[in-house]
Every structure is written in C-alpha cells, then in structure tokens.
Amino acid sequence: MDGCISFCELQKKQVINVCGGRNLGYIGDMTIDLCSFRILSIDIPVQSRVFSFKKCEYIRIYSSQIEQIGEDAILVRAPSHEKCGKTRKF
C-alpha cells in the first residue's frame, strides 16, 4: 500500500525541527482522531533531571507542523514547540 507506514516504522525515525535544525528525538506517543483515523499530533519524550530523579516530559508536534516524512527522518516546522503536560517519573 503506497502512502502507508506503521507506527513501529515511525518510531524509528528521528524528528528534526527545520527551524534551527535541532534533533528533537524519536516519537514516543501520538494522538489519533478516531472518527477520521488521522494523526492529530506526535509526542516526543524529553528527559530531564530534577534533583536525583529523572523526569520525562513530552514535546507535542501537531500534524500541521509536519513538513515531510522521509526515509530516515521526520521534518517538522515548530518555531516554538510546546510541552504537552504529560510527564513520567523514573
């Protein structure tokens, strides 16, 4: 099927912000509209340290910000990416 890709394949691609060329990481989660079966956003985990605990926050990239999905990378245009409020502590 042309134009189709699995979630596992998407997770293996680096997400690159074309605004500055920064590597944001890899997809950790996504939000899908169950009526249209379209991706609304992708969430990229970003780990940080608070005292001696690791904390994982997520950067949310909306589907309108996705420029291109290539063979090795997903190019996004996110001048100011937002943290989506999801956190996970280790």
C-alpha positions in Angstrom: 0.0 0.0 0.0 1.5 3.3 -1.1 1.5 6.2 1.3 1.1 3.9 4.4 3.5 3.5 7.3 3.3 1.6 10.6 3.7 3.2 14.0 6.7 1.0 14.6 8.4 2.4 11.5 7.5 6.0 12.5 9.1 5.4 15.9 12.4 4.6 14.3 12.7 7.9 12.5 14.4 10.9 14.1 12.2 14.0 14.4 14.2 17.1 13.1 13.0 20.7 13.6 13.8 22.6 10.4 13.7 25.8 12.4 17.3 25.6 13.6 18.0 22.0 12.6 17.6 20.6 16.1 17.1 16.8 16.5 14.1 16.6 18.8 14.3 12.8 19.3 12.0 10.0 18.4 8.2 9.6 18.6 7.0 8.3 21.9 3.3 8.7 21.5 0.7 10.1 19.2 -2.9 11.4 19.2 -5.3 10.0 16.6 -8.8 11.2 15.7 -10.9 8.1 15.9 -13.6 9.5 13.5 -11.2 10.3 10.6 -8.3 8.0 11.7 -5.9 10.8 11.1 -2.9 11.7 13.3 -3.5 14.9 15.2 -0.2 15.2 17.0 3.0 13.3 17.8 4.6 13.5 21.2 8.4 13.3 21.7 9.8 12.4 25.1 12.5 14.7 26.6 14.3 13.5 29.7 15.5 16.0 32.3 16.9 15.6 35.8 15.2 17.1 38.9 17.5 16.6 41.9 18.4 12.9 41.6 15.2 11.9 39.8 14.8 11.5 36.1 11.7 13.2 34.7 10.3 12.6 31.2 8.3 15.4 29.6 6.9 15.3 26.1 7.1 17.9 23.3 3.9 18.0 21.3 4.1 18.5 17.5 0.8 19.0 15.7 0.2 17.3 12.3 0.0 20.7 10.6 3.7 21.2 11.7 4.9 18.1 9.9 6.7 19.1 6.7 7.8 15.8 5.4 8.3 12.1 6.4 11.4 10.8 4.8 13.3 7.5 4.8 15.3 8.3 7.9 13.7 11.3 9.5 10.5 13.3 10.0 11.0 17.0 9.3 8.8 19.4 11.3 8.4 23.2 11.4 8.0 24.0 15.1 9.3 27.6 15.8 8.2 27.2 19.5 7.3 23.7 20.4 5.1 23.2 23.5 5.4 20.7 26.3 2.2 18.8 26.4 1.8 18.4 30.1 2.3 14.6 30.1 5.1 13.6 32.5 6.6 10.3 33.6 9.0 9.9 36.5 11.6 7.2 36.9 
